[in-house]
Amino acid sequence: MGCYFDDAKSAARRCGNDPQAVISLLAHRFMQENPPAPYVWRTFDERGIQADEKGGYHFDFDKRFPDAAVGQIAIAIGELFCPRGKESRFLLRCKNPVTIHLNGERVFTSQGGKERSGENDLFPVSLKEGFNRFVIRAEKTKIGFSCVLQNAMPQWEPCCYVMPFSSRGGEAGFCYALFERDQEIAEEILWGDEELIPWLPEKECIPLQEEGEFAALAAFQWEKEGAVPWQCPESVHLVVDGGDAALPLEKGRHEALMRGPLSAIAAVSAPGVQFTPPFPIHGRCTPYLVLGPLEKEKIVPPGQVYAWNLAWRPALSRMALRPYVESHLFGKWTYPLGVTLYGLLRAGQQLNHPEWVDYVCRHVDQVCHIQEYAEYDTKKYGFAGVNQQICWLDALDDCGSFGALMLRRDPEGKDAAIRRLAEKIAHYMMAEQPRTKQGAFCRRDDTIWADDMYMSVPFLCRYSEMTGDPRPLSFAADQMLHYRDLLFMPDEGVMAHMRCLIHRENNGIPWSRGNGWVIFSLSELLEVLPQDHPRREALLQFFRALTEGYLKLQDPSGLWHQILNDPVSYLESSATAMMICAFARGCRHGWYDGDTALRAHAAAHRAWQGLTEQAIDAQGNLYGVCRGSGFSFSRNYYRALSWNFNDTHGIGIVMLAGVELHQA
């Protein structure tokens, strides 16, 4: 019997321990379950409920209903889309009584003491796959009439809500209304699909009537032969498919780009031509999108910012157009995805699978090319619908992992969007990330985590290569030695997971993935650090010391335990994969002496065999990857950290382990 499933269901039973075959299982399953998906474009009424930069939605009913009497009730309704069902936690702070219902069930009731103090209240919820309807009910009192709803970890679980009624067409935001104290509110008003009362913001929209010159973009179908008989005012410049509007068109879809005053653009027409938005849009919209008023000649495609204060939008007053990522994984910027896609990219490059490389490139390009808009969206509306973590940028987690992947995709920074993001990340790491007096990276809660070596060192290595500047590489080397001094436990030859700077103690607990992050990142650094670098010998000695410590703790199964020195804890796959990567690189590059090289080589092969027999099944599913971790000084905390099925902390690094073993 295997560790996580019956032996007959293992990847090894299906295709042996051949790294290429096992990697193919993992890669194909991941890409099939997460196909490329474009962003979803939704209109957003600027008069509606808005979020702040930390993802908190402000139900400021005291401002929206200034004449409301004490005892009156405000209700807001919004739907949250979830690609998959999950357990989550939310925060609410309020100045008055608030209840929240989710999918017909009450999930939160405020307490009087916290209403008065405005403290955060934490409450758990179960979200189903698809749309989840939230109904927020707030009562006006003498001291307040507002509340703020926020996911407990908005940078990891960003929440972008959609208006619930079919008449709104999937527009982003909340509907809200004011009710009398004792008014009976029928269930169908709150939970039905039809808009049975006049909710705010008002459904009727006012056409945009601003002065100045605008660009307009629309699509149309042409089903005839020859040129389109356009009726176009002289003040409008009309371009079709990027060329002369007077030329004959083939049958099918075309795009029209117009420039001129809004009133003149509205007069552009042709028999048999009906304008529609140039791509699918949810919500209240117009047949064409506009950009303006314009001050320059440059026209950019939708989704990019023009002059930092303009974006494509419907030709409606106070109506914006915003992108949202609503797929499970594709098109997102998160650090676990940085790990996963790095492994898939390297596997595609080394094993000659250009379709895998193309998949990663499409993901990276989609994310990086929307970033300028995402920053604009954050400044204008508080919380973007895409790239929330890199817009948040408050910790190394937010930037380093995906940033390193980004530079693996474009090592020379030829893509302007990638280079711009790389410069932003490098500046954050080297100038803004908190550090101790000695210079070691630390977190804003005065802790140091082993994880942060992966969240910084690989990116700094890639950035140094891209720019040709040796300083980021030396900075990475110094960080690695700082972390050795703060977390290495010489008696056991392993790393403590974290250190509390206030109490000046590390927790003494060798969490497996934390250790994996360190030795894997150290191998990334040693691969590019010049032979004559003054820190190289110290880093090699550190690498060898860690290897000896890990070799002593390898389980007979070939895997390493969730807590490295606790054989009762479960066998953990992501750390095992990182050990394989580091050991294989150490053997290939000659970082070990003869005896250690033989033992590390054998350990890496035992570990791979253990993964294929006990943690990877015949369908390419991965088991035994510890979920995302916090920290504790208690070993019981790490014992209780459960593992996740097909967790992105492990998929890519297991693929990379197979690649490294194949090369060793």
PEQUIDA-V735857 format. One record per helix or strand of 3 or more residues. SS is the DSSP state (~ for helix, > for strand). FROM is the first residue (numbers start at 1). TO is the last residue. If there is no record, write none. Layout:
BEGIN
SS,FROM,TO ; SS,FROM,TO
END
This chain:
BEGIN
~,7,9 ; ~,11,15 ; ~,19,33 ; >,40,45 ; >,57,59 ; ~,61,64 ; >,73,82 ; >,86,94 ; >,98,102 ; >,105,109 ; ~,112,117 ; >,121,127 ; >,130,139 ; >,147,151 ; ~,166,168 ; >,175,179 ; ~,187,191 ; >,213,222 ; >,237,240 ; >,252,261 ; ~,262,265 ; >,289,292 ; >,319,324 ; ~,335,350 ; ~,354,369 ; ~,371,381 ; ~,388,392 ; ~,396,398 ; ~,400,409 ; ~,416,432 ; >,447,449 ; ~,450,453 ; ~,457,467 ; ~,471,487 ; >,498,500 ; ~,512,528 ; ~,536,553 ; ~,573,589 ; ~,594,614 ; ~,635,640 ; ~,651,663
END
